[in-house]
Amino acid sequence: MITLSLAMIVKNESATIERALNCAKLFADEMIVVDTGSTDDTVAKAEAMGAKVRHFGWIDDFAAARNYSFSQCAMDWIIWLDGDDLISSKNQNRILDLKRSVLNDDLQAIYLRYVYPPFHQWRERMARRDLFAENKLRWKNPVHEFIDGIDGGKVKYFDAISIVHDTPPDRHALKKGRNISLLRKHYASGATDDRSLYIYAVECLHSLLKDEGEQVVGQFFSKVRIPEYRYEICSKMYNFYMHFCEPERALEALSRAIVEDPTRAEAYYKLGRHLSDKADRPADAIPLLTVASMIRIPGHGTPEAEAYGYGPRDSLCRAHFRLENIDAARRLAAEALERKPPQTKWLAELARWDEAAPAFEPLPPQWQEWTEGNLGKGVPRWTIIRILEENGFGPRQIVEGLRTSDRKAQPGKT
């Protein structure tokens, strides 16, 4: 049977190293951990877990460290993990099945889903060791590194297997600062190829670096023609410009994204949410959110999982609810719940809607008065519903409040 090495590069991963190694024990015939300068007990914990620990002096280059870790492996194939990666028991067994029945000398690499919320991405997760030993494959780029030289006709993709990048909250800022520093250095050295510019632009947008981000994004669009990259930068520019209170530029970026690639869901979803939640135009949002809800997650790029899961249905549900289309809203609430949203209470109440059930708790008197006052001033009903939602009121409370207002406004009707 094919043998499999685990290769890891780590630094100060004491909080997660044992978890990561436990995830690999089922399928790895050896575990190689390359430490790049830990000052905590990462090394001791790795050795106690049975890993072979090697040391590599950090030179601001993840690819160099990865290549060294692969050079220390002795098995037929290599799988790599980060120190804060997590594999469910079900996916551990699926990887074991790959080792037993899929890996062979006709393949060069295996791609698995890499989940680092809110993004999903295909990553070259397993590769043949002999191809690295012969320098036919090499890791490249000092940050957000990738394996160069893979023959696309000799790979397999397994969508059902995912590895989760589960970084402790206190390390997010550290990693963000480290990555942007490495990318600046890489860019200053003359790295202006398409991938390097894309990664640099992404980091600037995520890090909310206004001046630097706009400069790098400008150079990116002047040089890079890859539709996948251009679409994703446009989509990410929405959050960037909304943070800086520039909604016109944010919406322009989404429109540009749809032109770059009309087959992706993120831009439709973000534009639909914006129209429904920020512009108070739920009817205009519905066609965009409907399109987003019909698009399947792509097998390329770095898709934002929310846009292909519960997100469009959750937003569609709320848009219909604000327009008082209760039956459509109930159906969409149930569909959103099937896709495991992080917040379920409001959707669950709506999905269980029963007109024959006793009325829920009414709105508090001050909110009932507010509702009636704004209806009297001609404020759109959907705006009032949105504000009540945002202040934590459930769907039945909101509807009962509106009905109470309607009865008071038309006392002669029941």
Salt bridges, closest charged atoms under 4 A:
GLU13 OE2 - ARG171 NH2 3.52
GLU18 OE1 - LYS45 NZ 3.95
ASP29 OD2 - LYS99 NZ 2.88
GLU30 OE1 - LYS52 NZ 3.14
ASP60 OD2 - LYS185 NZ 3.32
ASP82 OD1 - ARG66 NH2 2.53
ASP82 OD2 - HIS165 ND1 3.95
ASP84 OD1 - HIS165 ND1 3.37
ASP84 OD2 - LYS175 NZ 2.45
ASP85 OD2 - ARG125 NH1 3.44
ASP85 OD1 - HIS165 ND1 2.76
GLU124 OE1 - ARG123 NE 2.91
ASP130 OD2 - ARG128 NH2 2.88
GLU134 OE1 - LYS136 NZ 3.09
GLU145 OE2 - ARG66 NE 2.72
ASP148 OD2 - LYS140 NZ 4.00
ASP159 OD1 - ARG113 NE 2.77
ASP166 OD2 - ARG19 NH1 2.85
ASP194 OD1 - LYS223 NZ 3.57
GLU203 OE2 - HIS144 NE2 2.61
GLU212 OE1 - ARG184 NH2 2.77
GLU214 OE2 - LYS210 NZ 2.82
GLU214 OE2 - ARG249 NH1 3.04
GLU232 OE2 - ARG264 NH2 3.17
GLU246 OE2 - LYS210 NZ 3.09
GLU246 OE1 - ARG249 NH1 3.13
GLU260 OE2 - ARG230 NE 3.00
GLU266 OE2 - ARG264 NH2 3.18
ASP277 OD2 - ARG273 NE 3.87
ASP277 OD1 - ARG322 NH1 2.78
ASP280 OD1 - ARG386 NE 2.62
ASP284 OD2 - ARG281 NE 2.89
GLU304 OE2 - LYS270 NZ 3.06
GLU306 OE2 - ARG273 NH1 3.22
ASP314 OD1 - ARG318 NE 2.62
GLU324 OE2 - ARG381 NE 2.70
GLU335 OE1 - ARG313 NE 3.67
GLU335 OE2 - ARG331 NH1 3.30
GLU338 OE1 - ARG339 NH1 3.71
GLU355 OE2 - ARG403 NH2 2.90
GLU372 OE2 - LYS408 NZ 3.07
GLU389 OE1 - ARG318 NH1 3.31
GLU389 OE1 - ARG322 NH2 2.98
GLU390 OE2 - ARG386 NH1 2.94
GLU400 OE2 - ARG396 NE 3.16
GLU400 OE2 - ARG403 NH1 3.87
ASP406 OD1 - ARG381 NH1 3.05
